[in-house]
Amino acid sequence: MALTATDLFNDATTRMVGGIGPDQVDKIVADLTAVQQMLGAASPHNDLSNLHTQIIVNQLNEEIASVQGLTSGTPILDTNLGQYVGRSINDIHRDIIDIAQGDVGVRAIFNPTPLPDLATPPAPFQDDTIQTTFLTQFILDSSHLGQMATTIANDHFNGDIAGLVQQIETFAANASAFDQSQGELYSARFWNELRSDGTAGTAANALIEGLQTHNAGQVSAATEQLATNAADLASNNLKADHTTYDDVVAVAEATVVTTTTASTVAPTSAPVADSTPPAQSTTPATAGGAEIAATASADAGHHAPIDPTGLHDQHSPAAELAHQLHHIWG
């Protein structure tokens, strides 16, 4: 019987939990590439599931590049992740599982095995002042751009669609560029949410397509996804003053934007390439829940070349999962 996308992804999970050695890279890449091709050819029945599937397909580009980068030592998708390559794999893989598990339409075609939670809750990422300014505007824009698109859709797509599309394009491009400019842990931690081939970029492209093709369902799905993505980022970060972004999320969700003039919503601030993350930024955060690694300290930065994800601790939940999966799949 032919292997499904779920079978192949679970096989990649088993190999990763065991530690990604040089002899495993090609096998994992083959699994993930096949999953990507299968999901790309599938079509769930509703717009939000379709968008979630496309997000997974796009995030697999990032994961495949990260796995390949473990042994090549070269920048991954033009970004230097330094010692945090394993962290990017952990976050992307976990996020893909969370997306699928959270959408019944996706699970009908792709139902990867959930992974155990961390032994201890992950610490939020401590932003510096530049990162705080960026994320504050990103959260506001994620909500307001969707509100503006919804207003146009509700008015039978009458309005300045071209002007709004330009704002959405600027928002997505600046978010992707900012993440890339930060490099290392910040990029490893957040590129699957912020990049052009991550959640923000995929949802932004869907919002643009929905506006241009007058597809109200697609506009609705993209609007929901942008807001959800921003809320997820907010919950996994702390401002420079060590407070949460809860107040920013509340303002973003409460503000009702009904026009498409350029002054209504400012595009996310352009990146500042020479910003220096604070010392606290070495504390990992987690995308969409827990990582594959056993503890937050397991991927804090010291990874052996053949075990970059830090998953060989025989007492860890991840190691136990590897033992269980070995019996399940042989």
For each residue, the residues with C-beta under 8 A, 3 or more apart:
1:
2:
3: 7 8 11 34
4: 7 8 38
5: 8 9 34 35 38 39 42 109 110
6: 9 10 110 111 112
7: 3 4 10 11
8: 3 4 5 11 12 31 32 34 35 38
9: 5 6 12 13 31 32 35 96 110 112
10: 6 7 13 14 112 113 325 329
11: 3 7 8 14 15 31 329
12: 8 9 15 16 28 31 32 35 93
13: 9 10 16 17 93 112 113 115 292 325
14: 10 11 17 18 322 325 326 329
15: 11 12 18 20 24 27 28 31
16: 12 13 19 20 24 28 89 93 292 309 311
17: 13 14 115 292 311 318 319 321 322 325
18: 14 15 24 311 312 322
19: 16 24 306 307 309 311 312
20: 15 16 24 25 28 67 70 86 89 306 307 308 309
21: 24 25 306 307
22: 25 71 306
23: 27
24: 15 16 18 19 20 21 27 28
25: 20 21 22 28 29 67 68 70 71
26: 29 30
27: 15 23 24 30 31
28: 12 15 16 20 24 25 31 32 67
29: 25 26 32 33 64 67 68
30: 26 27 33 34
31: 8 9 11 12 15 27 28 34 35
32: 8 9 12 28 29 35 36 60 63 64 67
33: 29 30 36 37 60 64
34: 3 5 8 30 31 37 38
35: 5 8 9 12 31 32 38 39 60 110
36: 32 33 39 40 57 60 61 64
37: 33 34 40 41
38: 4 5 8 34 35 41 42
39: 5 35 36 42 53 56 57 60 109 110
40: 36 37 57
41: 37 38
42: 5 38 39 53 109 110
43: 50
44: 49 50 52 53 105 106 108 109
45: 49 105
46: 49 50 105 217 221
47: 50 51 215 217 218 220 221
48: 51 52 103 105 221 224 225
49: 44 45 46 52 53 103 104 105 106
50: 43 44 46 47 53 54 105 221
51: 47 48 54 55 202 203 206 218 221 222 225
52: 44 48 49 55 56 99 100 102 103 105 106 225
53: 39 42 44 49 50 56 57 106 109 110
54: 50 51 57 58 202 206
55: 51 52 58 59 99 198 199 202 203 225
56: 39 52 53 59 60 96 99 100 106 110
57: 36 39 40 53 54 60 61
58: 54 55 61 62 197 198 201 202
59: 55 56 62 63 92 95 96 192 197 198 199
60: 32 33 35 36 39 56 57 63 64 96
61: 36 57 58 64 65 77 197
62: 58 59 65 66 77 88 92 191 192 195 197 198
63: 32 59 60 66 67 88 89 92 93 96
64: 29 32 33 36 60 61 67 68
65: 61 62 68 69 76 77
66: 62 63 69 70 76 81 85 88 89 92
67: 20 25 28 29 32 63 64 70 89
68: 25 29 64 65 71 72 76
69: 65 66 72 73 74 75 76 81 85
70: 20 25 66 67 85 86 89 305 308
71: 22 25 68 305
72: 68 69
73: 69
74: 69
75: 69 78 79 80 81
76: 65 66 68 69 79 81 85 88
77: 61 62 65 191 195 197
78: 75 180
79: 75 76 180 183 187 191
80: 75 183 184
81: 66 69 75 76 84 85 87 88 183 184 187 188
82: 85 183 184 185
83: 184 301 302 303
84: 81 87 88 184 185 187 188 189 299 301
85: 66 69 70 76 81 82 88 89 188 303 308
86: 20 70 89 90 293 299 303 308 309 310
87: 81 84 90 91 185 188 189 284 291 299
88: 62 63 66 76 81 84 85 91 92 187 188 189 191 192
89: 16 20 63 66 67 70 85 86 92 93 292 308 309
90: 86 87 93 94 291 292 293 299 309
91: 87 88 94 95 188 189 192 286 287 291
92: 59 62 63 66 88 89 95 96 192 287
93: 12 13 16 63 89 90 96 97 292
94: 90 91 97 98 115 286 287 288 289 290 291 292
95: 59 91 92 98 99 192 287 288
96: 9 56 59 60 63 92 93 99 100 112
97: 93 94 100 101 112 113 114 115
98: 94 95 101 102 287 288 289
99: 52 55 56 95 96 102 103 106 288
100: 52 56 96 97 103 106 107 110 111 112
101: 97 98 107 111 112 114
102: 52 98 99
103: 48 49 52 99 100 106 107
104: 49 107 108
105: 44 45 46 48 49 50 52 108
106: 44 49 52 53 56 99 100 103 109 110
107: 100 101 103 104 110 111
108: 44 104 105 111
109: 5 39 42 44 53 106
110: 5 6 9 35 39 42 53 56 100 106 107
111: 6 100 101 107 108
112: 6 9 10 13 96 97 100 101
113: 10 13 97 325
114: 97 101
115: 13 17 94 97 290 292 318 321
116: 290 317 318 320 321
117: 289 290 317
118: 121 122 286 290 291 293 294 295 296 317
119: 294 295 316 317
120: 295 296
121: 118 296
122: 118 236 284 285 286 290 291 296
123: 283 284 285 296
124: 235 236 237 238 244 285
125: 186 189 190 236 237 238 281 283 284 285
126: 237 238 240 242 278 280 281 283
127: 131 132 135 237 238 239 240 281
128: 131 132 240 275 276 277 278 281
129: 132 133 240
130: 133 134 272 275
131: 127 128 134 135 182 186 237 240 275 277
132: 127 128 129 135 136 239 240 241
133: 129 130 136 137 269
134: 130 131 137 138 178 268 269 271
135: 127 131 132 138 139 233 234 237 245 248
136: 132 133 139 140 239 245 248
137: 133 134 140 141 266 268 269
138: 134 135 141 142 171 175 194 200 230 233 268
139: 135 136 142 143 230 231 233 234 245 248 249 252
140: 136 137 143 144 248 251 252 255 265
141: 137 138 144 145 171 265 266 267 268
142: 138 139 145 146 171 200 226 227 229 230 252
143: 139 140 146 147 226 227 230 252 253 255
144: 140 141 147 148 252 255 257 264 265
145: 141 142 148 149 164 167 168 171 204 207 226 265
146: 142 143 149 150 207 222 223 224 226 227
147: 143 144 150 151 223 255 256 257 258
148: 144 145 151 152 164 167 257 258 259 260 264 265
149: 145 146 152 153 164 168 207 210 211 219 222 223
150: 146 147 153 154 219 220 223
151: 147 148 154 155 159 257 258 259 260
152: 148 149 155 157 158 159 161 164 211 219 260
153: 149 150 157 210 211 214 216 219 220
154: 150 151 216
155: 151 152 158 159
156:
157: 152 153 161 211 214
158: 152 155
159: 151 152 155 164 260
160: 163 164 260 261
161: 152 157 164 165 211 212
162: 165 166
163: 160 166 167 260 261 262
164: 145 148 149 152 159 160 161 167 168 211 260
165: 161 162 168 169 208 211 212
166: 162 163 169 170
167: 145 148 163 164 170 171 260 262 265 267
168: 145 149 164 165 171 172 204 207 208
169: 165 166 172 173 204 208
170: 166 167 173 174 267 268
171: 138 141 142 145 167 168 174 175 204 267 268
172: 168 169 175 176 196 200 201 204 205
173: 169 170 176 177 196
174: 170 171 177 178 267 268 269 270 271
175: 138 171 172 178 179 194 195 200 201 268
176: 172 173 179 180 194 195 196 198 200 201
177: 173 174 180 181 270 271
178: 134 174 175 181 182 194 268 269 270 271
179: 175 176 182 186 187 190 191 194 195
180: 78 79 176 177 183 187 191 195 271
181: 177 178 271 272 273 275
182: 131 178 179 186 187 271 275 277
183: 79 80 81 82 180 186 187
184: 80 81 82 83 84 187 188 277
185: 82 84 87 188 189 277 281 282 284 301
186: 125 131 179 182 183 189 190 277 281
187: 79 81 84 88 179 180 182 183 184 190 191
188: 81 84 85 87 88 91 184 185 191
189: 84 87 88 91 125 185 186 284 285 287
190: 125 179 186 187 193 194 233 287
191: 62 77 79 88 179 180 187 188 194 195 198
192: 59 62 88 91 92 95 195 198 199 287
193: 190 198 199 200 229 232 233 287
194: 138 175 176 178 179 190 191 198 199 200 233
195: 62 77 175 176 179 180 191 192 198 200 201
196: 172 173 176 200 201
197: 58 59 61 62 77 201 202
198: 55 58 59 62 176 191 192 193 194 195 201 202
199: 55 59 192 193 194 202 203 225 229
200: 138 142 172 175 176 193 194 195 196 203 204 226 229
201: 58 172 175 176 195 196 197 198 204 205
202: 51 54 55 58 197 198 199 205 206 225
203: 51 55 199 200 206 207 222 225 226 229
204: 145 168 169 171 172 200 201 207 208 222 226
205: 172 201 202 208 209
206: 51 54 202 203 209 210 218 221 222 225
207: 145 146 149 168 203 204 210 211 218 219 222 223 226
208: 165 168 169 204 205 211 212
209: 205 206 212 213 215 218
210: 149 153 206 207 213 214 215 216 217 218 219 220 221 222
211: 149 152 153 157 161 164 165 207 208 214 219
212: 161 165 208 209
213: 209 210 218
214: 153 157 210 211
215: 47 209 210 218 219
216: 153 154 210 219 220
217: 46 47 210 220 221
218: 47 51 206 207 209 210 213 215 221 222
219: 149 150 152 153 207 210 211 215 216 222 223
220: 47 150 153 210 216 217 223 224
221: 46 47 48 50 51 206 210 217 218 224 225
222: 51 146 149 203 204 206 207 210 218 219 225 226
223: 146 147 149 150 207 219 220 226 227
224: 48 146 220 221 227 228
225: 48 51 52 55 199 202 203 206 221 222 228 229
226: 142 143 145 146 200 203 204 207 222 223 229 230
227: 142 143 146 223 224 230 231 252 253
228: 224 225 231 232
229: 142 193 199 200 203 225 226 232 233
230: 138 139 142 143 226 227 233 234 249 252
231: 139 227 228 234 235 249
232: 193 228 229 235 236 287 288
233: 135 138 139 190 193 194 229 230 236 237 245
234: 135 139 230 231 237 244 245 246 248 249
235: 124 231 232 244 245
236: 122 124 125 232 233 285 286 287
237: 124 125 126 127 131 135 233 234 245 285
238: 124 125 126 127 242 243 244 245
239: 127 132 136 242 243 244 245
240: 126 127 128 129 131 132 278
241: 132
242: 126 238 239
243: 238 239
244: 124 234 235 238 239 247
245: 135 136 139 233 234 235 237 238 239 248 249
246: 234 249 250
247: 244 250 251
248: 135 136 139 140 234 245 251 252
249: 139 230 231 234 245 246 252 253
250: 246 247 253 254
251: 140 247 248 254 255
252: 139 140 142 143 144 227 230 248 249 255
253: 143 227 249 250
254: 250 251
255: 140 143 144 147 251 252
256: 147
257: 144 147 148 151 264 265
258: 147 148 151
259: 148 151 264
260: 148 151 152 159 160 163 164 167 264
261: 160 163 264
262: 163 167
263:
264: 144 148 257 259 260 261
265: 140 141 144 145 148 167 257
266: 137 141 269
267: 141 167 170 171 174
268: 134 137 138 141 170 171 174 175 178
269: 133 134 137 174 178 266
270: 174 177 178
271: 134 174 177 178 180 181 182
272: 130 181 275
273: 181
274:
275: 128 130 131 181 182 272
276: 128
277: 128 131 182 184 185 186 281
278: 126 128 240 281
279: 282
280: 126 283
281: 125 126 127 128 185 186 277 278
282: 185 279 300 301
283: 123 125 126 280 296 300
284: 87 122 123 125 185 189 291 296 299 300
285: 122 123 124 125 189 236 237
286: 91 94 118 122 236 289 290 291 296
287: 91 92 94 95 98 189 190 192 193 232 236 291
288: 94 95 98 99 232
289: 94 98 117 286
290: 94 115 116 117 118 122 286
291: 87 90 91 94 118 122 284 286 287 296 299
292: 13 16 17 89 90 93 94 115 309 311 318
293: 86 90 118 296 298 299 309 310 311 316 318
294: 118 119 298 310 311 313 315 316 317 318 319
295: 118 119 120 298 316
296: 118 120 121 122 123 283 284 286 291 293 299 300
297: 300
298: 293 294 295 310 311 313 316
299: 84 86 87 90 284 291 293 296 303 309 310
300: 282 283 284 296 297
301: 83 84 185 282
302: 83
303: 83 85 86 299 307 308 309 310
304: 307 308
305: 70 71 308
306: 19 20 21 22
307: 19 20 21 303 304 310 311 312
308: 20 70 85 86 89 303 304 305
309: 16 19 20 86 89 90 292 293 299 303
310: 86 293 294 298 299 303 307 313
311: 16 17 18 19 292 293 294 298 307 316 318 319 322
312: 18 19 307 319
313: 294 298 310 316 318 319
314: 319
315: 294 319
316: 119 293 294 295 298 311 313 319 320
317: 116 117 118 119 294 320 321
318: 17 115 116 292 293 294 311 313 321 322
319: 17 294 311 312 313 314 315 316 322 323
320: 116 316 317 323 324
321: 17 115 116 317 318 324 325
322: 14 17 18 311 318 319 325 326
323: 319 320 326 327
324: 320 321 327 328
325: 10 13 14 17 113 321 322 328 329
326: 14 322 323 329 330
327: 323 324 330
328: 324 325
329: 10 11 14 325 326
330: 326 327
